[in-house]
Amino acid sequence: MSGSKVLYEELRPDEFVEKVNECPIAYLPLGTLEWHSFHMPLGADGLQSKGIFERLAAEIGGIVLPMLFLGPDIVLEQEGMSYYGMEKLSFEDGHPQLLEGSAYYIEDERFIDILDAIMHNLARAGFKAVVGHGHGPSTKLFAQCKEQFKLTYGLRLYSLWELGYQGEDGIIGDHAAMNETSLVMALRPELVDMDKLPSDGAPLSVWGRDPRVFASAERGKQIIDNNVAKIVAELKKIAADMPKGERGLCYHDVKSLLE
């Protein structure tokens, strides 16, 4: 395989061709720009899946796509305002509030249209399988489209849940609590500031086990290592059934566009 680069946007054409011929798997981080309490980055969902995908691509092959930050979620309409996901769930009934920085919502139908355009382009570029994971509602809708995209584009779709995740040890097991906080601590420790959380009481928009007590980079690393080992074993089986590609860089009738 060519070098250690695995991010699509960083590859030259020759590097891309070598990688897609060897292992035609694309990894799609289904991230959002969504409030993850006071201590976590807004892009926590995509940063987690991207970090895992970089590990998988380095071990198995394949190419990691840029994060898709738009995603579906539950919606509450109240007094002329729309509230999404944690903007409803983080507060008592009847008291939804805008969570600053959350900027990701898209309707299910439009999200599927975007996925369709992505799959069209990936099939055209030579990919045979797409692994997508990240924001919970995005991942569920992605998984629901697998038969549609297999029939339309011949692509096999997988979420990480299908490839070996185990309950609480998975990438998306809570919201800004022990699990997600530990994972971002392990992957991007410079982006987590536990001092931003209150020392006592219920922290805003933390759903799960208290990260102030249970989260750590060590726990995050263990979760990642355990899950990567399972997923690598499954992806190796999938990749073994894929024929090697024969794409190249031979062009003809080149028009001069020099000035």
N, C-alpha and C positions, 0 to 999 in steps of 0.2 A: 504494500500500500504506500501511496505517496505521502511521506512526511507524517507529521502529527496533527495537521490541521483537519478539523471536522466540520467547521461552520461553513455553510453554503456560501455566504457572502464574502468569505476570505479566500475561496479557491480560485485559481486560474483555470482556464478551460482544460488544459492538459491534466491538471490535478483532478478536476471534476470527472472527466472521462475515465480516468484510471479507477477512481473510487466507485462510480456508478456501474462500471463493467464488472468490477470485483464483487460488489455487494450492493444491489439496487434497493436499499432500504432508506427511506426518508423518515426523519424524526421531527414531529411538529409539536413544539411547546404551546399548549393551549393556555396562555397566560391571560391575566387581566390587569388593569390598573385599578386596583380595588383596595379599600381600607383594610388593613390588617393590624388594627389597634395602633397604639402610640409608638410601639417599639420596633415595628417591622416595616420594610419597604413596601411601597404600593404595588410593585411588580412581583410580590412574593410567589404567586402561583407559577408564573412563567419561569422565574429564576430557579425554582426547585426542579421543574421538569427539564429545563434546559441543562442544568447541572448533571442530572441523571443521564440524559441523552448523550451528553459529551462523553461520559464514562462508557456508555454502551457502544458508541461509535468508535471509541478508541480501542475497545476490546474486540468488537465483532466486525466493524466496518459500517459503512453507510454514512449519511450526511445529515447534519442537524440544520433545520430550517430556522429562519428568524421567528421570533415569538409572534403569535397572533393574539393581540391584546384585547380585541373585541370579543364579547361572549354573551350568551343568554343568561337569564336569571329570573327569579320570581319578581313580580311587579305589584306595587300597591299604588293606586290612584287615590289621592286625598286632597281636597281643597285646591284643585287645580295643579297639583304637583305630582310627579312620578317618583316613587322611591323604589330602589332596587336592592335585592338581596339583603345584606347585613344592615342596610338603612332601615329596613322593617324589623328584622330579627333581633337587632341589638337593643331594641327599646320596648317598653310595655305597650300592649295593644292600644292603638289609637294615637300613639305619640311617635310616629316615624320622624327621622331627622336626616338631613343631608350629611353624609360623611365626607369631609373635605379630601379631595384628591381622587375620589372614585369617578372614573370616566371610561366606562367600558361597555355599557349595555347595548345590546342589539337584539332585535326580535328573532325568534327561532327560525322563521322562514328566511330572513336575510342572512343569518349565520350559515344556514345550509347552502344558500346561494354562494357565499364566499368559499365555503368548503368545496363546493362543486368546481369553482374556478381554480382553486388550488390543486384539486385532484386532476383536472384536465391538464394543467401545466406539468404536474409531476409525471403523469403517464407519458406525455409528449417528450419529456426529458429523459425517459428511460427507466424510471423507478417501477418496481413491481410490488412493493409493500410500503405502507405508511403506519408508523407508530405515533399515536397522538395521545397526549395526557396533560393534565394541569388542573385548571379551574373545574370544580365538580360538575356544574351544569353543562359546561362546554364539553367535557369528556363524555358525559352520558349521551348528549346529542350526537357527537362524533360517532360513538359506538352504534347508535341507532341507524346510522347511514351506511353501515358497512356493506350490506347486501346491494344497496343502490349503486354504490361506487364500484363494487366488484363487477356488476352487470354492465355498467356504463363504460368503465375505464379499464377493467381487468386488474384492478388494484386490490390487494388484500390489506384490510385495515385491522389494527389491533390497538387496544388501550393497554396500559400497563397492568390494569386490574386483570385482564385476560392472560397475562404472561407471568403471573406468580405472586402478586401482592397478597399479603396476609393481614387483613383487618387493620388494627391499630398501628401496625408497623409499616403501612403503606405510605405513599407520598401525600395523599390527600386524606387524612384521617380526622382532622379537626379544622378549626379556623383560628389561626394566630395563637394557638395554645401549645401544649407540650410538643406535639409532633411537628407542626410546621415551623415553630420557632427553632427547634433542635436542628431541623434540616437546613434552614437558612444559616444558622450558626455554623454548621459544618461546611456549607458550600461557599457562603459569602459573609464571614464573620464581621467584616467591617461595616456591614449594613444593618446590624442588629444592635440596639441600645436598650438594654434591660432597665437602665435607670429612668427611662421615659415612662415606665409603668408606675402607677401608684404603689406605695409600699403595703397598703392593705385595702380591703374592699374589693368589689367586683370590677376588674378592668374592662373598659368599653370594648365590645365586639370580640371578646375572647371566648371561644366556644370549644370546651374540652377541658382537659386536665391543666391545672394552673401552671403556666410556663415559669412563673417566679420560683416555683418549688421543683418542678420536674424537668425543665428544659436544659439541655447542655449540648455543646458541640460534640462531645463524646457519644452521647445518645444518638445524635443525628448521623454521625459517621457509622455507627453500628447498624442503624436502620438502612442507610444507603448500601453498605457492604452486603448485608443479608439479602436485600431485594435485588441488587445488581447480580448477585450470584445466581439467583433463581431465573431472572430474566435472560441472562446470557445463555443459560442452558436451553431455554425455550427458543430464543432467536437463532441459535446455532442450528437447531433442527429445521427451522423455517428457511434459513439462508441456504442450507444444504440442498433444498429442493428447487432452488432457483438456478436456471442456467446462466453461465457467464455471459456478459454482454459483449457486443462487438462494435460499439460506437467508436468513432474516430474523429480526426480533425482534418480530413482531406476535402478541400473545397476546389471548385473550378469556376471559370467565367467570372473572375473577381473584377469588379468595377473599381477603377481608381477614383477615390474621393479626396485626393490630396489637392491642396490649393497651390 
